[in-house]
Amino acid sequence: MSDQTIPEISLNRQWAERMFSAEPESALPFSFQYGGQELREFIGSWKREISEEAPDDTCRFRTLTLIDPETGLEARAVVTIYTDTPGVDWTLYLTNRGSARTPIIETVNALDASVSAAPDAAPVLHRLHGSAFSAHGWLPFHEPMAKGQRVEIAPAGGKSSQGASPFFSLSWGDGGIITAVGWPGQWNASAEWDAQGILRLRAGMASARLMLHPGESIRSLRILKIHWTGTDHERACNLFRQTMLGHITPKVSGTVVTPPIVHLSTSFYELNDSTEENVLSHLEAIKNLGFEYFWLDAYWTRGGFPDGMGNYGFPLRRVEPPDRFPGGLKPVGDALHREGMKFVVWSEPERVAAGTHIASERPEWVISPDGSGNGLLNLGLPDACDYLTRYLIAAIREYGIDCLRIDFNINPLPFWEYLDRQDAERAGMAEIRYVEGHYRMWDAVLRACPHLFIDNCASGGERINLETCSRSIPLWRTDTTIDPLNRRDFNQAAL
């Protein structure tokens, strides 16, 4: 591919060079409020620095650093400009380089950019419904916009694609912009067409309003933005797919991970009565039917699902129910591999039930607003995050897991808000640190187990976003199928 065959490659590169520039008068594609002032009111006095490198012929890295000479706050945009497919990908980092706490930082929009559309071309916002407990989740729809209109987009409950998609496109007759948001938490976005015909796109963290201590740093959403030309929106979507497959979608041994053909084994019928014997009986029943992976669902842990969530830890044998899996999961993994199949194992590592090992032995790690021990393992705490990471790596190696299915069935937003109420000047920090821990855990697992891919599940597809898509694939778009499968209504389940 080249700029000549795909003109959008140079279009996006030129946009990035113009927006992430050392020139003090140039516009910036992000914004935040600092000490009660808008970015445009103070950024002219900040020092600007640019660095750039080209590690290969597929991308260029550019870093724009802005420094407040008075307080020492540093805003650093780390940018990837793709040179073999269209797109500009960036993350904003804010760091206190000063010797005192910063003024309040708020309304952090990792994306805040405007474009002039043709005056006679009404823009259209193309969206997806996101995941919902419905057969119609992820269906596309579009909204023609009127002048003066502003459309708000946000997920529900702190799960990044619950009820709203973090991927959307704005077209205006002779071109458009595709935006992908990376944040497995509570983001918000908007598209606005003002009375002067200016289109403005914004995306940011919904609740951040905080100060930073000296040396402290936070990160924003990750943004992928693709400008495209012409009137063919389907072509624009294919350009986006090219960039995702070329640069975002995870690879194993250099090959893009694609969804395998997976057998559900005891996922819907045996449930908490799953045993080594009846799990392996499914293996016998599906011989020579073409299945590539074998899925062991939620019910293999000591205490079952959901009461056993939080029994993860060491030694591994205390996670396993000795009456149902007397040899642990290793005999199951070994049997699958002998048959030429690979092993999918479900886990919900962040969820903690009262009375489990973690709730009883490490209550300080658990966000439990009612004090019962039910809650979330706080991935924002390094010790908790490291413990869980070590457990997952040990289990993957011991059991011969080829795909780790990470589920997330509870809404995290109320737990983050509970922590926020403990310090009014740190609103949003609990979510930010939790999300950073989430990235750290997944990245460490993938580094330690390069043969592995992660199946991203959250009641189906409720935690999909640019960042999880760079580390995982979703095998299951919705849990809507559970009820019809339990009723043996296979026609409804197939929807």
Number of C-alpha atoms within 10 A of each C-alpha: 11 13 15 9 8 15 15 22 25 20 17 22 22 12 16 22 12 15 17 21 19 17 13 13 9 12 14 19 20 20 22 20 19 21 12 11 13 14 14 12 10 12 17 14 13 18 14 19 14 15 11 13 11 13 9 8 9 14 19 17 16 21 20 19 22 21 21 19 12 9 15 20 25 21 22 20 23 19 22 22 26 22 22 19 28 26 29 24 19 24 20 24 17 21 20 23 20 19 11 13 17 21 17 17 20 23 18 25 24 25 29 18 17 17 13 12 20 14 11 9 12 16 24 17 20 17 20 19 17 25 30 21 17 12 17 14 20 20 11 13 10 13 12 12 18 15 15 13 12 16 13 12 18 21 22 17 18 24 28 30 30 27 21 23 25 28 19 20 22 24 25 23 18 14 18 24 18 22 25 21 27 24 27 26 26 23 25 20 21 16 21 22 23 14 11 11 20 16 21 17 21 22 30 26 22 18 19 22 20 21 21 23 16 16 14 15 15 15 19 23 25 22 22 25 20 25 24 27 18 13 14 14 20 9 13 24 15 11 21 23 15 15 20 18 15 16 17 19 21 21 20 12 9 7 9 14 17 13 12 12 12 17 19 16 22 23 18 14 12 13 16 20 12 22 20 17 11 15 21 17 13 15 18 11 10 13 10 8 8 11 16 15 21 27 20 23 21 22 22 28 28 23 19 18 16 16 17 25 27 30 25 27 19 15 10 16 16 15 22 22 19 14 10 18 21 13 14 21 22 17 16 21 23 17 15 19 17 9 13 11 19 22 24 25 24 22 22 20 19 23 24 29 25 19 18 21 20 22 25 15 10 13 18 15 22 26 24 22 16 8 11 12 23 22 23 23 26 27 28 20 16 16 12 18 20 16 15 20 23 16 17 22 18 19 21 20 13 14 17 22 25 23 21 22 25 19 22 20 16 17 17 22 16 14 21 24 17 14 19 21 12 10 11 12 17 19 21 22 23 22 27 23 19 22 19 17 21 19 16 17 21 17 14 15 21 17 11 14 16 12 13 22 23 24 23 25 26 27 20 23 29 34 31 29 22 24 20 24 19 16 19 26 21 22 18 17 23 23 19 21 21 13 13 14 16 12 10 11 12 12 9 14 17 10 10
